Amino acid sequence: MAEEFLGRLTEIEKSIQGLGETLKRMVTILTTVTEVKSELRVAKTEIIDAINSSATSVTPPPSTETISSEDIAQTVKGEFEELYTFIETSIKSMKEEIMEEIDNLPTPAPAPTVTSEASSIPAQTPAGVSTPPDKAMKIADLLDDIIGSLKMGCVAGEVLELMNETKGEIQKLVESDPITVKIDKWAGIVSSYSKRHEVKARDVLAIKKELREEIKKYRP
């Protein structure tokens, strides 16, 4: 009971730390968005002034390659729209990750009651696995480390390396365990990216969701 209680406290602490880091990144993105919007307003004003100045200046000799002010305006508008779409997508993905972290914050377990019969009750194996309780807790901690690496903007190569290391550590604890097959599945998703590329938000959230379901089997 005491070990289970401490394990839940550790899980809560890790979840809170992960949420704090996510919120910090959210603040950074919002700050950047504010700066970009300010720069866009300045750039827009400068472009409009330049167009007006060219319109009122002396008309140059006719040219077959003359670009109209409407063409310039359309080009600028397209660039602005593309930038805003990118910013909105980034913020939406960040919000989804924050909500995912909040929804999965574990409920604190009640403090264990120590009785004279506690020492005579054998430790129970977590439901869903046949791994001894002490090793099951260690496997749950190792899976927590993978969750910690799956953050918005995480690089595929780093996540894949940690998954392989985690699988190796689990195989040292137990000769065989179904979770290693799951890790191979997640590693396959991550390895579809170039090692230097970021893992997309939808894959990050999907893998984290499955990881949390597996952790419940080892740390109920």
N, C-alpha and C positions, 0 to 999 in steps of 0.2 A: 504493500500500500504506500509506504513512504517513498519507495523508489518510483512508483507510478506517479505520485504527486509531484515529486521533483522533476520527473520527465515532462509533465504537463506544464510546469512553471517555465522550464527551459524552452519549450515550444512556444509558449505565449511571449516570452522575451524576444525570441528570434522573429516572431511575426510582427511584433511592435517595432523592432529595429528595421525590418524590411519595409514596413509602412512609412517609417520616418524618412528613409532614404528615397522612397518613391515620392513623398511629398516635397522633399528638397529638389528633386529633378523637376517636379511640376512647377515649383516657384521659379526655377531657372528658365524653363521654357516660357512661362508667362512674361518674365522680365525681358527675354529675348524678343518675344512677340511685340511687346510695347515699344522696344527700341526700333524694330523693323518697321512698325506702323509709322513711327515718327519720321524715319528716314524716307519712307514711301511718300509721305505728305510733302516733305521738302523736295524730293525728286520730281514729284508730280508738278509742284509749283514751278520749279526750274524749267521743266519741259514745256509747260504751257507758256511761260514767259519767252522761251526761245522760239516757239512756234509763232507767237504774236509778233516778236521782233522781226522774224524772217518775212512775215506777211506784210509788214509795213515798210520794209527796206526796199531799195531799188530793185526792180524786177530784173533778174539775170537773163541772159540770152536763152532762148528756147533750147531745150535739150530733150532727147528721146529717153533719157534715163532719169528725168525729174521725178522725185518722190513727193507726193502730195502730203499735206498736213493730216489728212484723214488716214492715210496709210500709217503714218507715224503714231497717230492716236490709237489706231487699232492694235498696232504692235505693242505699245506700252500697256494698253488695257489687257491684252492677252498675257503679258508677263505678270502683271499684278494678280490676275485671276489665278494663274498657276501657283504663284507664291502663297496666296491666301488658302488655296486648296491644300497645299502641303502643310501649312501651319494648322489648319483645322483638323486634318487627319492625325497629326502628331498629338494634339491636345486630346482628341477623342480616344486615341489609344492609351494615353496616359491616364485618363479618367477611368477607362475600363480596368486598367491594372490596379488602380487605387481601390475601386469598388470590389474587385476580386480579393484584394488583401483584407479589406474590412470584413467582407462576408465570411472569410475563412479564419478569422481570429478565433482561436479555441476558447471554449468556456472554461473558466477556472474550476478545477476539481475541489471538492470540500476537503478540508484538512483531515488526514487519517486519524482515526481514534485508536489509540494504543490500548490493547487489552492483554490480559494474562495469557490468552489462548493464541495470540498472534503468532508466536514463535512455532506453534505446533501445526499451523496451517501451511501447506506447501504452496509455493508460488505457482500461479496458473499461467499456462501458455496463452498468449493473445489469441482471440478468436480468429479463425481463418488461416492460421499458419501453424506448422508443427515445429517451428524453431524454438529452442529453449528461451525463456523470458529475458535472460541477461543478454543473449546474442540478438534477440529480436529488437531490444531497445537500441543496441548499437547500430543495427541496420537502419532503424528509423532515423537515428541521428545522421547517418551517412546520406540518406535520402533527403533530409532537411538541407544538407549542404548543396545538393543539386538544385533544390528550390531557390536557395540563396543566390545561385549563379544566374538564374533565369530572370533577369531584369530587363526593363525596356532599354533597347540599344545594346544588349549583350552580343558579344562576338562569337560566332559559331565555333571557331577553333578552340577557344577557351572552355566553352561549355562541353564540347565533345571530349576534350582532354580530362575534365573533371568526371564526366560520366564513366570513362574507361577506368580511371583510378578508383572510383567508387565500386565498380563491378569487381575489380581486383581485390579490394579490401573485403567485400562481402564474401568472395570465394575463399578468402583466408579464414573467415569466421565459420562458414558452413560449406560442406563439400558441394552441395547443390541446393538451389533455391529458385522458385518460380520468378522471383523479382529480377534475376539476371536476364531472363527472357524479355521482361518489360524494358529493362535498361537498353537492351539491344534495339528494341523497337524505337525508343526515344532517340537513341544515338543515330538510327537510320534517318529520322526526320531531320535532325540537326546537320548530319553529314551531306544532306542534299544542297546545303549552302556552301559557298566558298568559305574557307577558314577565316578569311578576313572580313567577311560580310556579316551584317547584323541579322539576327534571327527575327522574323516577322512577329508582330504582336499576337496574331491569332495562334501561331504555333507555340509561342511562349505560354499563353494562357491555357491552351489545351493540354500541354505537357504538365504544367503545374497542377491542373485540376486532377489529372490521373495520378500524379505523385501523391497528392494529399489523400486520395482514396486508398492508395497502397499503404501509406504510413499508418492509417487507422487500423490496418490489420496487424501491424507490428507494435503499435502503441495505442491500444484502444482507450 
